[in-house]
Amino acid sequence: MYRAKTDGKATVQLHSLGGRRVFTRTITLKALATVYQSIDVDLPTGTYILTVTDGLHTYTRKVSIQ
């Protein structure tokens, strides 16, 4: 879940803890809207780093896949 601050495009990326990018997608944002993005990719169980970048702001969180 990500709360958009501006209209425009954002890049959603998922990286392994080793730094390898395992997922990337560009999404469209609407100002002040909450964005939910499913990541449909077959990954092994573990911890990953999720990053959303809209050009001005970067949102980063650890996520676990079980």
HELIX and SHEET records of a PDB file:
SHEET    1   A 2 TYR A   2  ARG A   3  0                                        
SHEET    2   A 2 THR A  34  VAL A  35 -1                                        
SHEET    1   B 4 ARG A  21  LEU A  29  0                                        
SHEET    2   B 4 GLY A   8  SER A  16 -1                                        
SHEET    3   B 4 GLY A  46  THR A  53 -1                                        
SHEET    4   B 4 THR A  58  ILE A  65 -1                                        
END                                                                             
